[in-house]
Structure formats: structure tokens, C-alpha cells
Amino acid sequence: MEADALTVHVLIEGRVQGVGFRGWCAEEALRRGLAGWVRNRKSGAVEAVFSGAPNQVADMLQAVTKGPRFARVNAVNDLDPVETPSGRFEVRETA
């Protein structure tokens, strides 16, 4: 990971479960060269961490405001920062 990497931790709300959001998110993050993870929350939201070049993170944040075809994103909320992830972007178990 780059020394000037930006890491964001977000909660994505709306119709974001049961529409392929996590898989779509992982593909989009990998395409942008981002590290991090995505998982469903029991609340019905999706939680994600994106880390990488600031312009790629910003592009990913813009993408998640729309999501995949059948998603409806109502809000993307910033959460408390987390450790900077390393390695390949991953889909995690529901929390």
C-alpha cells in the first residue's frame, strides 16, 4: 500500500442486500486497485473499508452511491477510522 494511501470506513444504507452489492463492490474495488473489505450488517446495511490512492478511493465512494443495477442507495455514512488494510480486497461474513 502506498505511503499516501487514503482509508475510509463507510456504512451504505438502502436496498443493498440481496442485490449482489458485496460482489459488485469487491469487483469494483479490485478494478481500482483498492485494499479493504465489505460485509453485510444485520441491520440491512453494508459496511465497507476502502484503502488506496486518494483519487481511486474517491472514485469508489462515488460508485457506491449508485451501486449495482438493482440496488437503491439512500445514504453513505462515514464511520470511525479503522486500521489501514493490506492485501487483496475481500468479502467478509455478516456482522
C-alpha positions in Angstrom: 0.0 0.0 0.0 1.2 3.5 -0.8 2.5 5.8 1.8 0.0 8.4 0.8 -3.0 5.9 0.8 -6.4 7.1 1.9 -8.5 4.7 4.0 -12.3 5.3 4.5 -14.8 3.2 6.5 -18.4 3.6 5.4 -21.9 2.3 6.1 -24.1 2.1 3.0 -27.8 2.1 3.6 -30.8 1.4 1.4 -31.7 -1.7 -0.7 -28.2 -3.0 -0.6 -28.6 -6.6 0.5 -29.9 -9.3 -1.8 -28.9 -7.4 -4.9 -25.3 -8.5 -5.3 -23.9 -5.5 -3.7 -20.9 -7.2 -1.9 -19.8 -9.0 -5.0 -20.2 -5.9 -7.2 -18.3 -3.9 -4.5 -15.4 -6.3 -4.5 -15.1 -6.3 -8.3 -15.2 -2.5 -8.4 -12.6 -2.2 -5.6 -10.3 -4.7 -7.2 -10.6 -2.9 -10.6 -9.4 0.3 -8.9 -6.5 -1.5 -7.1 -8.0 -0.9 -3.6 -7.4 -2.9 -0.4 -10.1 -3.3 2.2 -13.3 -5.3 2.8 -17.1 -5.3 2.5 -19.7 -7.1 4.6 -23.4 -7.1 5.2 -24.7 -5.9 8.6 -27.6 -7.5 10.4 -29.2 -4.0 10.3 -29.7 -4.4 6.5 -26.8 -2.1 5.6 -23.5 -2.8 4.0 -20.2 -1.8 5.7 -17.0 -1.3 3.8 -13.4 -0.2 4.1 -11.6 1.2 1.0 -7.9 1.9 1.0 -5.6 3.1 -1.8 -4.7 6.1 -3.9 -6.9 9.0 -2.9 -8.4 9.5 -6.4 -9.3 5.8 -6.7 -10.9 5.9 -3.2 -12.9 9.0 -4.2 -14.0 7.2 -7.4 -15.1 4.2 -5.4 -17.1 6.3 -3.0 -18.9 7.9 -6.0 -19.6 4.4 -7.4 -21.2 3.1 -4.2 -23.7 6.0 -4.1 -25.3 4.1 -7.0 -24.3 0.5 -6.5 -25.2 -2.4 -8.8 -28.2 -2.5 -11.1 -30.9 -3.5 -8.6 -29.5 -1.6 -5.5 -31.0 1.6 -4.2 -28.6 3.5 -2.0 -30.2 6.0 0.4 -27.0 7.1 2.2 -23.3 6.5 2.5 -22.2 7.4 6.0 -18.6 7.8 7.3 -17.7 5.6 10.3 -14.8 5.8 12.7 -11.5 5.1 11.0 -10.0 1.6 11.1 -6.6 0.2 10.6 -5.2 0.5 7.0 -5.9 -2.9 5.4 -3.3 -4.6 3.2 -3.6 -7.3 0.6 -6.5 -8.2 -1.6 -10.0 -6.7 -1.2 -12.2 -9.3 0.5 -15.9 -10.1 1.2 -16.4 -10.8 4.9 -19.1 -12.6 6.8 -22.1 -10.7 8.1 -21.6 -8.8 11.3 
